């Protein structure tokens, strides 16, 4: 029964992931996030630094993840702490189990775009060995019916096209250069 529930979740997750590109991308492939805005309607550009991009992508995707959870009968539980595994947990409203989803992002290599920089695997802390404990994990590892990664690969803008220190009035939103583009999303089940 558990394997059937996991397969159903995986199928729904893959269909959801297939919709993400149109959610985060403009028709020309540019990321729809251009910066952050203050109360004076000034937009501050962002850096293509991988830590910044990863966190902003997570924030950008969160409303869609909430919709996915609701549509599929799950409650979304974000990680309680920054260093906890997974990034989000899906808990079935009908007691069919929990699923872990961890985000992994990277960028294509500028001189060899068919390859990417590589994914950081994160640490497999004590929770991976002692699977009934809650140290650095949202719920005990064994409580999850399945563990999945949401992989995101993107192309970074050239350093010369991004002005990280520039501020734009809201009226110039369309002229702000994008820091990343051309997304590829995929979901994979974590093996043990």
PAZAPA-4460 file (N, C-alpha, C; in steps of 0.05 Angstrom, whole numbers, plus 32768, in hexadecimal, padded with zeros to 4 digits):
% residues 192
    n_x    n_y    n_z   ca_x   ca_y   ca_z    c_x    c_y    c_z   seq   type   mol
   8011   7FE8   8000   8000   8000   8000   8011   8019   8000     1      X     A
   8026   8019   8010   8038   8030   8013   8045   8037   7FF8     2      X     A
   804D   8022   7FE9   805A   8026   7FCF   8046   8033   7FBB     3      X     A
   802D   802A   7FBC   8018   8036   7FAA   8014   8053   7FB0     4      X     A
   8012   805A   7FCA   800F   8076   7FD2   8027   8087   7FC9     5      X     A
   803F   807C   7FCC   8057   808A   7FC3   8057   808E   7FA5     6      X     A
   804F   807A   7F96   804E   807D   7F79   8039   8091   7F70     7      X     A
   8023   8092   7F7D   800E   80A6   7F77   8019   80C2   7F7D     8      X     A
   8026   80C5   7F94   8032   80DF   7F9B   8047   80E7   7F86     9      X     A
   8058   80D5   7F7F   806D   80DA   7F6B   8061   80E3   7F50    10      X     A
   804C   80D6   7F48   803F   80DD   7F2E   8034   80FA   7F30    11      X     A
   8027   8100   7F46   801C   811B   7F49   8032   8130   7F4B    12      X     A
   8047   8129   7F59   805E   813C   7F5C   806B   8141   7F41    13      X     A
   806E   812D   7F31   807A   8131   7F16   8069   8142   7F05    14      X     A
   804F   813F   7F06   803C   8150   7EF6   803E   816C   7F00    15      X     A
   8040   8170   7F1A   8043   818B   7F25   805D   8198   7F1C    16      X     A
   8072   8189   7F1E   808D   8194   7F17   808D   819C   7EFA    17      X     A
   807F   818E   7EE9   807E   8195   7ECC   8071   81B0   7EC8    18      X     A
   8061   81BA   7EDB   8054   81D4   7ED8   8064   81EB   7EE3    19      X     A
   807B   81E6   7EF0   8089   81FC   7EFD   8097   820F   7EEB    20      X     A
   80A0   8206   7ED4   80AF   8218   7EC2   809D   8230   7EBA    21      X     A
   8084   822A   7EB3   8073   8240   7EAB   806C   8253   7EC3    22      X     A
   806E   8249   7EDB   8069   8259   7EF3   8080   826C   7EF8    23      X     A
   8099   8264   7EF5   80AF   8275   7EFC   80BB   8284   7EE4    24      X     A
   80B3   827E   7ECC   80C0   8289   7EB4   80AE   829B   7EA4    25      X     A
   80B9   82B0   7E99   80AB   82C0   7E85   80AC   82B0   7E6B    26      X     A
   809C   82B8   7E57   809D   82A9   7E3E   80B8   82A7   7E31    27      X     A
   80CA   82B9   7E36   80E5   82B8   7E2A   80F9   82A8   7E3B    28      X     A
   80EF   829B   7E51   8100   828B   7E61   810D   8299   7E79    29      X     A
   8109   82B3   7E7B   8115   82C2   7E91   8105   82BC   7EAB    30      X     A
   8113   82BD   7EC1   8107   82BA   7EDB   80F5   82D2   7EE0    31      X     A
   80DD   82CE   7EEA   80CA   82E4   7EEF   80D2   82F5   7F07    32      X     A
   80E4   82EB   7F18   80ED   82FA   7F2F   8104   830C   7F25    33      X     A
   8101   8326   7F2A   8115   8339   7F21   8124   8346   7F39    34      X     A
   8119   8344   7F51   8126   8350   7F68   8112   8351   7F7F    35      X     A
   8117   8362   7F92   8103   8366   7FA7   80FC   8383   7FA9    36      X     A
   80E4   8388   7FB3   80D9   83A3   7FB2   80D5   83AE   7FCE    37      X     A
   80D9   83C8   7FD1   80D4   83D5   7FEB   80BA   83E5   7FEA    38      X     A
   80B2   83F1   8000   8099   8400   8002   8099   8419   7FF0    39      X     A
   80B1   8421   7FE7   80B3   8438   7FD6   80B1   8431   7FB8    40      X     A
   80AB   8417   7FB3   80A7   840D   7F99   80C1   840C   7F88    41      X     A
   80D7   8408   7F97   80F1   8405   7F8B   80F8   83E8   7F8A    42      X     A
   8102   83DE   7F73   810A   83C2   7F70   8128   83C1   7F72    43      X     A
   8132   83B0   7F84   814E   83AB   7F88   8155   8391   7F7A    44      X     A
   8169   8392   7F68   8170   837A   7F59   817D   8366   7F6C    45      X     A
   817D   834D   7F63   8189   8337   7F72   81A2   832C   7F65    46      X     A
   81B0   831D   7F74   81C9   8311   7F6A   81C2   82F5   7F5F    47      X     A
   81D4   82EB   7F4F   81D1   82CF   7F45   81E0   82BB   7F57    48      X     A
   81E8   82C5   7F6E   81F4   82B3   7F82   81E1   829B   7F87    49      X     A
   81EC   8283   7F87   81DC   826B   7F89   81CB   826A   7FA3    50      X     A
   81D6   8273   7FB9   81C7   8272   7FD2   81AF   8285   7FD1    51      X     A
   81B2   829C   7FC5   819D   82B0   7FC3   8188   82A5   7FAF    52      X     A
   8190   829C   7F98   817E   8291   7F84   816E   8279   7F8F    53      X     A
   817C   8267   7F9D   816E   8250   7FA8   8158   8258   7FBC    54      X     A
   815E   826A   7FCE   814B   8272   7FE2   8133   8280   7FD4    55      X     A
   8139   8292   7FC1   8124   82A0   7FB4   8112   828D   7FA3    56      X     A
   811E   827A   7F97   810F   8266   7F88   80FC   8257   7F9B    57      X     A
   8106   824F   7FB2   80F6   8241   7FC6   80DE   8253   7FCE    58      X     A
   80E3   826C   7FD4   80CE   827F   7FDB   80BA   8282   7FC4    59      X     A
   80C4   8284   7FAC   80B3   8288   7F95   80A2   8270   7F90    60      X     A
   80AC   8258   7F94   809D   823F   7F90   8089   8238   7FA6    61      X     A
   808D   8244   7FBE   807D   823C   7FD5   805F   823F   7FD0    62      X     A
   8054   8254   7FC5   8037   8255   7FC0   802E   823E   7FAE    63      X     A
   803E   8237   7F9A   8036   8220   7F88   8037   8206   7F97    64      X     A
   804B   8203   7FA9   804D   81EA   7FB9   8035   81E8   7FCC    65      X     A
   802C   81FE   7FD7   8014   81FE   7FE8   7FFB   81F6   7FD7    66      X     A
   7FF9   8200   7FBF   7FE3   81F8   7FAE   7FE4   81DA   7FA7    67      X     A
   7FFC   81D1   7FA1   7FFF   81B4   7F9B   7FF7   81A3   7FB3    68      X     A
   7FFF   81AB   7FCA   7FF8   819C   7FE2   7FDA   819B   7FE6    69      X     A
   7FCD   81B2   7FE3   7FB0   81B3   7FE7   7FA1   81A3   7FD2    70      X     A
   7FAA   81A5   7FB8   7F9D   8197   7FA3   7FA0   8178   7FA5    71      X     A
   7FB5   816F   7FB2   7FBA   8152   7FB3   7FB4   8146   7FCF    72      X     A
   7FA9   8156   7FE1   7FA0   814C   7FFB   7FB6   814A   8010    73      X     A
   7FC9   815C   800E   7FDF   815D   8021   7FE0   8178   8030    74      X     A
   7FED   8178   8046   7FF4   8190   8055   8012   8194   8051    75      X     A
   801A   81AC   804A   8036   81B3   8046   8042   81BD   8060    76      X     A
   8058   81B1   8068   8066   81B9   8080   8082   81C1   8078    77      X     A
   8089   81DB   807A   80A4   81E3   8074   80B7   81DA   808A    78      X     A
   80D1   81D8   8084   80E4   81D1   8098   80E4   81E5   80AF    79      X     A
   80E4   81DA   80C7   80E3   81EB   80DE   80FC   81FD   80E1    80      X     A
   8113   81F2   80D9   812C   8201   80DB   813A   81FF   80C0    81      X     A
   814C   8213   80BB   815A   8214   80A2   816A   81FB   809B    82      X     A
   8176   81EF   80B0   8187   81D9   80AA   8179   81BE   80AD    83      X     A
   815F   81BE   80AD   814F   81A5   80B0   814A   8199   8094    84      X     A
   8149   817F   8094   8140   816F   807D   8123   8168   8081    85      X     A
   8112   8167   806E   8115   8172   8053   810C   8190   8052    86      X     A
   810E   819C   803B   8105   81B8   8039   80E7   81BA   803E    87      X     A
   80D7   81A7   8034   80BB   81A6   803A   80B2   8189   803D    88      X     A
   809E   8186   804E   8091   816B   8052   8074   816D   8049    89      X     A
   806B   8159   803C   804E   8157   8035   8042   8141   8047    90      X     A
   802D   8149   8056   8020   8136   8068   8004   8132   805D    91      X     A
   7FFD   8119   8059   7FE3   8112   804E   7FCD   8119   8062    92      X     A
   7FB7   8125   8057   7FA0   812C   8068   7F90   8113   806F    93      X     A
   7F94   80FD   8060   7F86   80E5   8064   7F98   80CF   8071    94      X     A
   7FAD   80D8   807D   7FBF   80C6   808B   7FCD   80B1   8079    95      X     A
   7FD2   80B9   8060   7FE0   80A6   804E   7FFE   80A9   804F    96      X     A
   8008   80BB   805F   8025   80BC   8062   8030   80D8   805E    97      X     A
   804A   80DA   8062   8059   80F3   805E   806E   80EF   8048    98      X     A
   8073   8105   8039   8087   8104   8025   809A   811C   8028    99      X     A
   80B4   8117   8025   80C8   812B   8027   80CF   8136   800B   100      X     A
   80D2   8151   800A   80DB   815E   7FF1   80F1   8171   7FF8   101      X     A
   8108   816C   7FEC   811F   817D   7FF1   8126   818B   7FD6   102      X     A
   812D   81A5   7FD7   8134   81B4   7FBF   8152   81B2   7FB9   103      X     A
   8159   81AE   7FA1   8175   81AF   7F98   8176   81C0   7F7F   104      X     A
   8187   81D4   7F80   8189   81E7   7F69   81A6   81E8   7F60   105      X     A
   81AA   81EE   7F46   81C4   81F2   7F3C   81C2   8201   7F21   106      X     A
   81D8   8209   7F16   81D8   8218   7EFD   81E9   820A   7EE8   107      X     A
   81E2   820F   7ECF   81F1   8204   7EB8   820C   8211   7EB7   108      X     A
   8220   8202   7EAE   823B   820D   7EAB   823C   821F   7E93   109      X     A
   8244   8238   7E96   8244   824B   7E7F   8254   8241   7E67   110      X     A
   826A   8234   7E6B   827B   822C   7E54   8273   8210   7E4A   111      X     A
   8261   8203   7E58   8258   81E8   7E50   823B   81E4   7E5A   112      X     A
   8228   81F2   7E4D   820D   81F2   7E58   81FD   81D8   7E59   113      X     A
   8209   81C3   7E4D   81FB   81A9   7E50   8202   819C   7E6A   114      X     A
   8214   81A8   7E7A   821B   819F   7E94   8214   81B4   7EA9   115      X     A
   8210   81AB   7EC1   820A   81BE   7ED7   8220   81BD   7EEC   116      X     A
   821F   81D1   7EFD   8233   81D4   7F12   8234   81BD   7F26   117      X     A
   821E   81AF   7F28   821C   8199   7F3C   8209   81A1   7F52   118      X     A
   81FE   818D   7F5F   81EB   8191   7F75   81F9   818C   7F8F   119      X     A
   81F3   819C   7FA3   81FD   8196   7FBE   81E9   8181   7FC9   120      X     A
   81F4   816D   7FD5   81E3   8158   7FE0   81D9   815F   7FFC   121      X     A
   81E6   8172   8009   81DF   8177   8025   81EB   8162   8037   122      X     A
   81E6   8165   8050   81F1   8151   8062   81DC   813C   806A   123      X     A
   81E5   8124   806B   81D3   810F   8076   81DB   810D   8093   124      X     A
   81CD   811B   80A3   81D3   811C   80BF   81CB   8103   80CE   125      X     A
   81CA   8105   80E8   81C3   80EF   80F9   81A8   80E3   80F2   126      X     A
   8196   80F2   80E7   817B   80E8   80E0   817D   80D2   80CB   127      X     A
   8192   80D2   80BB   8194   80BE   80A6   819D   80A3   80B2   128      X     A
   81AC   80A4   80C8   81B5   808C   80D5   81A0   8083   80E9   129      X     A
   8198   8095   80FA   8184   808F   810F   8169   8099   8105   130      X     A
   815B   8088   80F5   8144   8091   80E6   812B   8094   80F5   131      X     A
   812B   8090   810F   8114   8094   8120   8117   80AD   8131   132      X     A
   812C   80BC   812D   8132   80D4   813D   812A   80ED   812D   133      X     A
   8129   8104   813C   8121   811D   812F   8138   8132   812F   134      X     A
   8150   812A   8130   8166   813E   8130   816B   8148   8114   135      X     A
   8168   8162   810F   816C   816F   80F5   815A   8165   80DF   136      X     A
   8142   815C   80E6   812F   8152   80D3   8113   815A   80DD   137      X     A
   8101   8160   80CA   80E6   8169   80D2   80D7   8154   80E0   138      X     A
   80D7   813C   80D5   80CB   8124   80E1   80DF   810D   80DF   139      X     A
   80DD   80F9   80F0   80F0   80E3   80ED   80F1   80D8   80D1   140      X     A
   8109   80D1   80C8   810D   80C8   80AC   80FA   80B1   80A5   141      X     A
   80F7   809F   80B7   80E5   8087   80B2   80C8   808F   80B0   142      X     A
   80C0   80A6   80B9   80A4   80AF   80B7   809B   80B5   809A   143      X     A
   80AF   80BA   8089   80A9   80C2   806D   80A4   80A9   805C   144      X     A
   808F   80A9   804D   808A   8094   803A   809B   8096   8021   145      X     A
   80A6   80AE   801C   80B8   80B2   8005   80C8   80CC   8008   146      X     A
   80DF   80CC   7FFC   80F1   80E3   7FFC   80F6   80EB   7FE0   147      X     A
   80F2   8105   7FD9   80F4   810F   7FBE   8105   8129   7FBE   148      X     A
   8112   812D   7FA7   8121   8146   7FA3   8113   8155   7F8C   149      X     A
   8111   816F   7F8F   8108   8181   7F79   8121   818E   7F6E   150      X     A
   812A   8184   7F57   8142   818F   7F4A   813B   81A6   7F39   151      X     A
   814C   81BB   7F3A   8148   81D3   7F2A   8163   81DB   7F1E   152      X     A
   8164   81DB   7F03   817C   81E3   7EF5   8175   81FC   7EE5   153      X     A
   8187   8210   7EE5   8182   8229   7ED7   819B   8234   7ECB   154      X     A
   8198   8248   7EBA   81AF   8255   7EAE   81B2   8270   7EBB   155      X     A
   81CA   8276   7EC4   81D0   8290   7ED0   81D6   82A5   7EBB   156      X     A
   81CD   82BE   7EC0   81D4   82D3   7EAE   81F2   82D9   7EAF   157      X     A
   81FD   82E4   7E9A   8219   82EB   7E9B   821D   8302   7EAF   158      X     A
   8234   8302   7EBB   823A   8316   7ED0   8238   8332   7EC5   159      X     A
   823D   8336   7EAC   823C   8351   7EA1   821F   835B   7E9C   160      X     A
   820C   8349   7E9B   81F0   8352   7E96   81E0   8357   7EB0   161      X     A
   81EB   8350   7EC7   81DD   8354   7EE0   81EA   836A   7EF0   162      X     A
   81D9   837D   7EF8   81E2   8393   7F09   81D7   838F   7F25   163      X     A
   81E6   8381   7F36   81DC   8379   7F50   81D6   8390   7F63   164      X     A
   81E3   83A7   7F5E   81E0   83BE   7F71   81CC   83D3   7F67   165      X     A
   81BF   83CD   7F51   81AD   83E1   7F45   8191   83E0   7F51   166      X     A
   8185   83F7   7F52   8169   83F9   7F5C   8158   8405   7F46   167      X     A
   8140   83FA   7F42   812F   8403   7F2C   8114   840C   7F38   168      X     A
   8108   8420   7F2C   80EC   8426   7F34   80DA   8411   7F28   169      X     A
   80C3   840C   7F34   80B1   83F7   7F2C   80A9   83FA   7F0E   170      X     A
   80A8   8412   7F04   80A1   8417   7EE8   80B5   840B   7ED5   171      X     A
   80CD   8404   7EDE   80E1   83F9   7ECD   80E5   83DB   7ED1   172      X     A
   80D1   83CE   7EDC   80D2   83B1   7EE2   80DA   83A1   7EC9   173      X     A
   80CF   83A7   7EB2   80D5   8398   7E9A   80F1   839B   7E90   174      X     A
   80FF   83AF   7E99   811B   83B4   7E90   8130   83A8   7EA2   175      X     A
   8127   839C   7EB8   813B   8390   7ECB   8145   8375   7EBF   176      X     A
   815F   8372   7EBD   816A   8359   7EB2   8165   8342   7EC6   177      X     A
   8160   832B   7EBB   815C   8313   7ECC   8177   8307   7ED4   178      X     A
   8178   82FB   7EEB   8192   82EF   7EF4   8193   82D1   7EED   179      X     A
   817C   82C5   7EE9   817C   82A9   7EDF   8165   82A4   7ECC   180      X     A
   8167   828F   7EBC   8154   8289   7EA8   8155   826B   7EA0   181      X     A
   8143   8263   7E8E   8144   8249   7E82   8145   8232   7E97   182      X     A
   812F   8230   7EA5   812D   821C   7EBB   8128   8200   7EB0   183      X     A
   8131   81ED   7EBF   812B   81D1   7EBB   8124   81C6   7ED7   184      X     A
   810B   81BC   7EDA   8102   81B1   7EF4   80FF   8193   7EF1   185      X     A
   8105   8185   7F06   8100   8168   7F06   80FE   815E   7F23   186      X     A
   80EF   8149   7F26   80EC   813C   7F41   80F8   8120   7F3F   187      X     A
   8107   8119   7F53   8112   80FE   7F55   810E   80F3   7F71   188      X     A
   810B   80D9   7F73   8109   80CD   7F8D   8125   80C8   7F98   189      X     A
   8129   80CF   7FB1   8142   80CA   7FBD   8145   80AC   7FC3   190      X     A
   815C   80A1   7FBB   8162   8085   7FC1   8170   8084   7FDC   191      X     A
   8174   806D   7FE6   8182   806A   8000   819C   805D   7FFC   192      X     A
***
